[in-house]
Amino acid sequence: MSAPTLTQDPAAKDRRPRRPRAGAVRPPAGGLGKALRRNVTAHGFLIGAVLCFAFFSWYPIVREFLLAFQKTDDGQVSWVGWDNFVTVWNDPAFGQAWRNTLWFTALALVLGFAVPFLTALVINEFRHGQGYLRLLVYLPVMLPPTASVLLFKYLYDPGYGMFNEVLGVFGIPAQQWLQDPDTAMLSVVVASTWMNMGGATLIYLAALQGVPGELYEAAELDGAGLLRKVWHVTIPQTRLVLALMLLMQIIATMQVFIEPFLLTGGAGPEGSTTTVVYLIYQYAFNFNNYGAAAALGLILLVLLAGFSALYTRLNRATEE
Amino acid sequence: MRRARFRRTRRAGAVTLVSALTLTALAACGTSSSSDDGDDGNGSGANTDAAAPLDPKTKVTITIDCMPPAAKKAELKEWNEDVKEFNKTYPNVTIEGRSTPGQCLEPPRFTAMLKAKSQPDVFYTYFTDLEQVLDNDGAQDISAYVNDKTVPLLKDIDPDVLGSLKKDDKLYGLPTSNYRMGLLINRTLFEKAGLDPDTPPATWDEVRAAAKKIAGLGGGVAGFGEYSAANTGGWHFTAQMYSLGGDVVDASGTKAAFNDAIGKQVAENLHAMRWEDDSMGKTQLLKWGDLQKQIATDKLGMFLAAPDDVTYMVQQLGAKYENFGMGPIPGGKNTLAGGNNYMIKKGISPDKVKAAIAWLNFKFTTVGKGQYDWERTKADGLPVGLPQPNLWLNDSKTKDDAARVEFATMPVQNFKAFMDNPVPGKAEPPKAQEIYKVLDNVMSGILTNKDADIDKLLSTAETQVNQVLANQ
């Protein structure tokens, strides 16, 4: 038994086994049947999960695809081709719902993307009490969304809401917040950001803490201030996490439903908070038009699938 | 290398294909519709005359929903008593009640039930569900089964109410309750504002004047309240159109009819109350439940409602009956009317249909029995004295009204104005929910935007409703 060498062999780096690229794992040779037979016990354990996924996840997805091309409201199921898509396209709310959803997404990216990152930067600067601050930031996420929304409903109330009380102290006239077509969506985004920023902040914080300290030291030696350190060290080092979170946020915000549904009753003043998912909900549960609901869902799915593909690629890049 | 990739692709393709086929097969399982027991629903399996009452020797079991849940102790006790009483006449019929917590009928659940054909033999619906039920081929035509032998008081049931359950002269249900929208008032606030609570406002001008006085009390009190979210805004806009003799859809059912002088009058009046008088409160985007909470806590003077809203406020919100009164809908030309009923699942055997009708007749359409046993209702601590449900005409009405007054648990005179001034009922428009969704924008525009362009709101909504109607 030889003692381990403490000196680094310069060639060792080249001899280190390369990690296979994700997705390039080779399946066992010999066909599907053989693969199944090779490990019967393991596949037996998988059956439960597979059945659960099949019934509660894959089947509904397939069904949704089928429904989008079917008419089901006459007691019989009939194939109607693209009719449901035409119905959805001709709906006067279609354009408005997409505009509102994109507007929500844009606002959510400005607020919901920047605020957690800046919060993480600030927390990261603290030497003491980081755990306490992390808990504080994450607390709103622990609240049930409905409770948070009701809280904001009271804060925003134009009659007796706290926000208008605070404005009144500074002599600023009371605002309508959720009840003004021009400010309703922004108010929804602010509430949504407060409710959901905890998770994002913790992820950014983890990414920030992964940045090697010597890079900051080197930047400081070069005379960089805080902003230049953030710009030249922090952002490049957390670039992939930032990109990943950006995509995740786009995917999540495009599916916004709970906040406008509970804060403004869904449509909002003059329909200013009608979102695509709310429209899907209306089709399915208020108009009993499951075909149209599925068709609009499919349109949204195609769009989000593009983002998801991008997300997967980025995710793979971060892993490597 | 390339071959290996090709093999992998082929294998993956095979797996995908097998999965897709399996799932498609599964999906196909879900699209088949089945009839309950193979009967075609037209009585072809029957060996008896549809018009004859159920033979007491024939054993049948029927499932029926909307049995009161355990939380509603008094109602459940009455249900069980009624089943026992009914079984004295029909010992051969087993009633299997099904109850759901909360509302009997939640539209999403109801729709799913119809699609899956999983409704019980006797199922609860709103009048407005008839089209949807028939679209799903869900209800039995019971015209041949309902006559003066099976439903002895049939001639005394308000034909308007029965009309709501008919399509092409075929009857599809029996009513359990009905409502007509009126003006619900908070008597305490009326008195505080120096108004006479026994004479609720009868015109929209009077409503405006009264609302102004009530809002003048201060402390965040609103004079008049309206919905503007979750399709309820459009629902009430429709009610206001009806009240002034207008309509939201023309007689042909293909064109919007609210962008006219009446529509403008409704919109301008509401806008003036909200922004000029400041008598409608600052908080808007309200939906069903919000106004009830406000009026129950003496924060609202008036709103359009049906009498059963009062029961909700007393039982769920702890309000007192004495605090409320009701008048007819201001304007009084027409009012939104609706109600609840039971339908019978298409495809069940004729004997089951007869058993169902016998039970429905005993429980819901017999004066002095079932839900009209007011003496028992009072003894069980449940409300007696609300003006609705009131399905009756002629002698039945006289008898039932007298019993209500005799066993009243609330000041019946508070509803006198509503009772003495009946307004003709008018049903909801076609594609009601979709039209209400569009009209929500008109209501929310008026009530949340001081500078709302009413002409533009109405013409935009008109275009959109025309599109909705064209998509039928």
Interface residues (C-beta under 8 A of the other chain):
Chain A: R26 P27 G31 L32 A54 W58 Y59 V62 R63 L66 Q70 T72 D73 D74 G75 Q76 V77 T87 N90 D91 P92 A93 D157 P158 G159 Y160 Q176 L178 Q179 D180 P181 T264 G265 G266 A267 G268 P269 E270 G271 Q282 A284 F285 N286 F287 N288 Y290
Chain B: A4 R8 R11 A14 V15 S19 A20 L23 T24 L26 A27 G30 T31 S33 P107 P108 T111 K115 Q132 D135 N136 D137 G138 G220 S228 A229 A230 N231 G281 K282 T283 Q284 L285 L286 K287 K431 Q433 E434 K437 V438 D440 N441 S444 G445 T448 N449 L457 T463 Q464 Q467 V468 A470 N471
